[in-house]
Amino acid sequence: METSITCCSRGAFLPNVTSQHSTAMMPPPSISPSFCKSLKLSSLFGEPLRVVPKSSLKASRTKNTSAITRCEIGDSLEEFLTKSTPDKGLIRLMMCMGEALRTIAFKVRTASCGGTACINSFGDEQLAVDMLANNLLFQALTYSHFCKYACSEEVPELQDMGGPVEGGFSVAFDPLDGSSIVDTNFTVGTIFGVWPGDKLTGVTGRDQVAAAMGIFGPRTTYVLALKDVPGTHEFLLLDEGKWQHVKETTEIGEGKLFSPGNLRATFDNPNYSKLIEYYVKEKYTLRYTGGMVPDVNQIIVKEKGVFTNVISPSSKAKLRLLFEVAPLGFLVEKAGGYSSDGTQSVLDKVINNLDERTQVAYGSKNEIVRFEETLYGSSRLRAGVPVGAAA
């Protein structure tokens, strides 16, 4: 199988995989010839890579980051980002991550699964797909030249990516959420959050300037939100390898759709058990895959529903605030939804350490009111008559 690497992708600089068997992995159109003149050959995984010299890059930050031109359905990723923000560093970083997601999608789709792991090639090595995704994302952040620090669930320690503090960003990511279900061909995904400067602790999810997830299923999509741009936006990977803007979500309404995680907690958390019983009694539709990315993504795509992952005395919190909960909370709240750890928005929780964990619920306003009142007797979102399961 032929494999090639490119990074001259309308402003993005990262390896892409193209294959004679997959038109979806073809490289997108290149950026302007004058800009490409500054590229020089390097190598990645033993294959050619065109990399922008770091000295040619300059941060462009302004206080006014409101949308310059209205973004439209049908825009390419680069067009959308260029219209959305004057911050060229953020544009480059989000483009590079988009190229990484495209490569990861290919590697997941062509992984060999057997025994307890799914593997694919990473240069001359064979790696489990979650570690392969992890390495690709770190490479993407390095080549962006605007990432100062990065860390992941697989490497939960700050890694210096060489970018600037002023005008740069720090990124936390879960490289492949749901990697244990790749062999069953369920949808899996990547999650990441982007913070300004060089801090990933002592900050909150609300401090993020961007967050995104890549969804690798029957379709490959890149769902992102920017701090100063309304809505959460979905981009579809087309056959020619281009990301195209296909959906904008600005409101999460009411609807009987639920995704209950960590159901073992109902054994010794009677309030969670009561909440689940309410969903069943009220004939909610169960839509739960065991993957956090698709289960939260469906709330944004369907514009309704609720996702819960609750703790109990015997079932402790597993979801990490930095790598999963805060970035997904940013996406849901930018889409017009709400999030909660039981008493507050997950975006208001201070991230005290890289491995901090929490329970969480995402959904419409009424679903989060119901979640908080059922588990804790009151909701910050509403004072007055309890609803549903809390009644």
Stockholm file with secondary structure:
# STOCKHOLM 1.0

chainA/1-391         METSITCCSRGAFLPNVTSQHSTAMMPPPSISPSFCKSLKLSSLFGEPLRVVPKSSLKASRTKNTSAITRCEIGDSLEEFLTKSTPDKGLIRLMMCMGEALRTIAFKVRTASCGGTACINSFGDEQLAVDMLANNLLFQALTYSHFCKYACSEEVPELQDMGGPVEGGFSVAFDPLDGSSIVDTNFTVGTIFGVWPGDKLTGVTGRDQVAAAMGIFGPRTTYVLALKDVPGTHEFLLLDEGKWQHVKETTEIGEGKLFSPGNLRATFDNPNYSKLIEYYVKEKYTLRYTGGMVPDVNQIIVKEKGVFTNVISPSSKAKLRLLFEVAPLGFLVEKAGGYSSDGTQSVLDKVINNLDERTQVAYGSKNEIVRFEETLYGSSRLRAGVPVGAAA
#=GR chainA/1-391 SS CCCBCCCCBTTBCSCCCBBTTBGGGCCCCCCCHHHHTTCEEEEETTEEEEECCGGGCCCCCCSCCSCSSCCCTTCBHHHHHHHHCSCHHHHHHHHHHHHHHHHHHHHHHTCEEETTEEEEEETTEEEEHHHHHHHHHHHHHHHHSCEEEEEESSSCSCEECCCCSTTCEEEEEEEEETGGGTTTTCCEEEEEEEEETTCSSSEEGGGCSEEEEEEESSSEEEEEEETTSSSEEEEEECTTSCEEEEEEECCCCCCSEEEEECGGGGGTCHHHHHHHHHHHHTTCEECCCSCHHHHHHHHHHHTCCEEEECCCSSSCCCSBIIIIIHHHHHHHHHTTCEEESSSSCGGGSEECSTTCBCCEEEECHHHHHHHHHHHHSCBTTBCSSCCGGGC
#=GC SS_cons         CCCBCCCCBTTBCSCCCBBTTBGGGCCCCCCCHHHHTTCEEEEETTEEEEECCGGGCCCCCCSCCSCSSCCCTTCBHHHHHHHHCSCHHHHHHHHHHHHHHHHHHHHHHTCEEETTEEEEEETTEEEEHHHHHHHHHHHHHHHHSCEEEEEESSSCSCEECCCCSTTCEEEEEEEEETGGGTTTTCCEEEEEEEEETTCSSSEEGGGCSEEEEEEESSSEEEEEEETTSSSEEEEEECTTSCEEEEEEECCCCCCSEEEEECGGGGGTCHHHHHHHHHHHHTTCEECCCSCHHHHHHHHHHHTCCEEEECCCSSSCCCSBIIIIIHHHHHHHHHTTCEEESSSSCGGGSEECSTTCBCCEEEECHHHHHHHHHHHHSCBTTBCSSCCGGGC
//
